[in-house]
Amino acid sequence: MSKMILSITLILLLCLCSDSAANSRSPGRKIQCCKKVSTRNFSEDIEGTRYQIQSARKPCVDAIIFKINYGMVCIDPKAAWVKEQIANMTVGKV
């Protein structure tokens, strides 16, 4: 009987710890990421020589993030113009 109580206690403790660890990643903050992407060619508007790669992790989607003259833009990494654009740039925080 005591082994069963100990087992249940350990399972509950593990569940509680994993839930709090997941919530501590960004407590009270909304996830800031690209949830939609564009295929439009923004190459004329890109500022600087850096871009950022975002991997899909719900609710985020795969994206290449560029800084443009009026903010940030999330681009589909499969867009035809992207490979040529990033060939001349440096990956990093934009």
Secondary structure by P-SEA (a helix, b strand, c coil): caaaaaaaaaaaaaaaaaaaaaaacccccccccccccccccccccccccbbbbbcccccccbbbbbbcccbbbbbccccccccccccccccccc
